[in-house]
Amino acid sequence: MFRLPSISQKSKQRRRFWLLLFICNGTVLLVNLFIGLLLHGNPFVPFSEGENWTAMLLAGTVLGSALFILNTALSLFESLMQKTGRKQGPLVMLCGGILLLSLTSCEIETGSRVQVKSAVQGSINNAATGLRAVYRNMEAERVKLVMNDEVLGHADIPLGEKFYIINEGIKGLESKEGKVSVGCSLQITDENGTIILNEPDLFQGNDVFNEKEVKYLRCAVSTGLPMEAEYYYTVKAKFWDKYGDGFIDNTVRIRSINIP
């Protein structure tokens, strides 16, 4: 028979909860500092947007709460097994391992979405690559960088390689007779803000698609001269609805490297 936790036990649980919350939020902040330093050369880049702060604190709070629930559940399970006289060690470790894997196997991606009257707007951030999407009146569920048919977990691009900015799960495009029309601009600037590539519409002349076939929007980005190795470049791709007023702005800061 279970007993209600005593006042001292409740106090210990509260202290444990706040400790886990502190550790997890601190870990999330340190990870983002490291990502900013590794991908952008500036550890504070991930903190430049207020939305990022909210997403980070929310992620740390959810992770801390999940770990606290996991710890409490395992403690109760261990207590039950002790009372029944069974060996609980291997089983507890197995259950804990399964739950921990389920917590840590998710992709690091945060976002926010707001609907104001009839307008929908929001943003998505991929922490692994630094790719960001800001949208209005059309939206994507996921964003990613792809190179050589591989989804990237970084933003280091060898000179001469082509990579893709991809927005998946597109919604909100206006249609006319079962057709949609989309534009795509591409701009690349160097560390000094100098524009080295500016394409106003890569889809021009081939910008009408069957509505049911548009599941994602993709922009191909080729690297090469005048880009140089070991320099950073800001890549901006904008997709817009030619039949409506929706758009998706993608921005990512890449580092050009020599081919390994």
N, C-alpha and C positions, 0 to 999 in steps of 0.2 A: 504493500500500500504506500502511495506517495504522500509525503508530507509537504505542506506549504512551506516555501522558503522563509527562513527567519529574516529579521531586520538586517542582521549582519551579512547574510547571504545576498539580500537585495542590494545592499551597499556595495558589496564586492562586484556584483553583476553590473551595476551602474558604472563603477570605476573601470571595469573591463571594457564596457561598451565605449566609453569616452576615449579610452586608450587606443582601442582599435580604430575609432573614428579619426583620431589625431594621426596615427601611423599611416592609415590609408590615404588621407588627404595630403599628408606630407609626401608620401610616395608618388602620388599623382602629380604634384607640383614639381618634384625633382625630375620625374620622367619627362615632363614637358620642357623643363629647363634644358635637359640633355638633348631632347629632340630639336629644340630651337638652335642650340649650339652646333649640333651635328649637321643639320640640314640647311640652316640659314646663316651660320657663323655668328649669330646673336642669340643668346639664351632667352632673351625677353620677347622675341617675336611672337610666340604663342600667347603672350599675355597682352598683346596690343589691342585686342577686341574685348569689350565687356562681356559679350556672349560666351567667349572662351572661358572666362573666369567662372561663369555660372555653370557651364558644362563640366569643367574640371572639378568644382566643388560637389556637384551632383554625382559625378562618377565616384569620387572618393567616399561620399556619404553612402551611396548604394553598396559599394564594395565593403566598407566597414560594417554596415548593418548586416550584409549577407554573411560575413565571417563571424559576427557575433551570434547570429542565428545558428550557423553551423556548429560553432563551439558549444552553444547551449544544448543543441540537439544531441551532439555526441556525448556530452556529460550526462544527460538524462539516460541515453541508451546504455552508457557504461554502468551507471548506477543500477539500472534494471538488470543487466546481465550479472552484476555482482550479487544481487539479491537472489537470482535464480541459480547461482552457483556455476555458471557457465564461463568458459574462457572467452573473453571478449576481445582480446588484443588484435588478432588478425582480422576479425570482422569489422571492428571499429576502424582500423587502418584502411580496409577496403572501401567502406562507406565514405570515409573522409576523403580518400583519394578520388572517388567518383564525383563527389560533390565539388571538390576543389577544381578538378578538370573542367567541369561544366561551367564554373565561374571564370576560368582563365582562358577558355577556348573561343572567346568572342573577338570579333574584329574591332579595332580601336577606331571608332567613327562617331562623331558627335554632331548634333544639329539642332536647329530650332525652327519652328514654323508658327506664323501668326496670321490670322485672318481678320482683316479690317474691312467691315462691310462686305463688298463683293470681291475685294482684292486679297490674294494670297501671297504672302512673302515670307522669306526665311533664308536659312543658310545651312550648309553642310560642311563639316571639316573632317578631313582624313588626317589623323595625327601622324601616321606612318610616313606619309609623303609630303605633308604640308599643303596638299591640294585643297582648295576651298571653292565652294560654289555658293553664290548669292543669287537668289531667284525672286521673281515676281510674276504672278499670274500664269506661270507654268513652273513645273517643279520636277526634280529628280529624286529618286529614293536613295541612290548610292552614287558615289564618285570614285574614280580610280585612275591610276596611270598604268598603261600596259606597254611592254616593249618585248618584241620577239615572242609574242603570244604568252607572255608571263606577266602576271599582275605584280607590280613593283611594291616593295615595302620601303622604298627609299627614293631619293630624287637625284641620284648620281647618274648622269647620262653620258656615255662615251661619245666623243666627237665622231660625227659621221653616221650615227645611229638615228633611227626614226622611232618616236614613241607616240602614244595616243592618249589624249585626254578624253575620258569616257564618262558620260552621265547615263546611268541606267534607270529604268522604271519611269520613263517620261510621262507626265500627265499634264493636262491643261491646254494643249494646243487647239486652236480654233480650226474647225474643218469646214470645207465647202464641197458638197457633193462627194463626200468620202475621201477628199484629198486634204493634205496639210502642206504648208509651205514654210520652210525654215531657212534662215541665213546664218552664216558663221564667219566671224571676223577673227583674225589672229594677229597679235602684236607681241614682239619680243624686245625687251630693253636690257641694257647692260647695267652694271653696278652704278654708273654715273647718271642713269636715267636716259641715256641716248637710245633712240629707237633704231634697231638694226633690221627689223622686219615689220612691215605693216601691210596686212592683206585685209581690205575692207569687206570682202565677201567671198569666201572660198567655195560656197555652194552656188554662186551665180550661174545661171544657165542650166542648173540641175538641182533645183530647189523645191520641186513639188514631189510629194511622196504619197503613197496610199496610207491612209490614217491607221489602219490595223497593223501595218508593218513597222511603224515607228515605235520601237521598244526602247531604243537608246539613241543618243546623239554622240558622235565621235569626231574629234578634230585631230588630224595627223600633224605632227610637229617634227620637221627634219632639222638636224643639227649640222654644223659645218661652218666654213668661213662666212662672215668675219669672226665667229666665235672662237675663243681660245680656251685651252685646257686650264683647269684649276681656277676658273672664274665663275661667278654666279650670274644667272640671268633670270629675269622675271618674265614668265610666259602668261599671257592673258588670252583666253578664248571666250568669245561671246556668241551665244546662240540666241536668236530672237524669232518670234512668231510673226511671219509676214502677213498673216490673216488676222492677227490680233495685236495685243500690246504686251504680251509676255516675253520674258527673257531669262536666261541663265548666264551669269558671269562666272567663269572659272579663272582662278589665279593660282599659280604655283611657282615657287622659286627653285630652279634647278641648279645643280653644280655640274659644269662640263668637265669631263675627265678624259685622259688618254685611254684608248682601247687597251684593256688588260691583255 
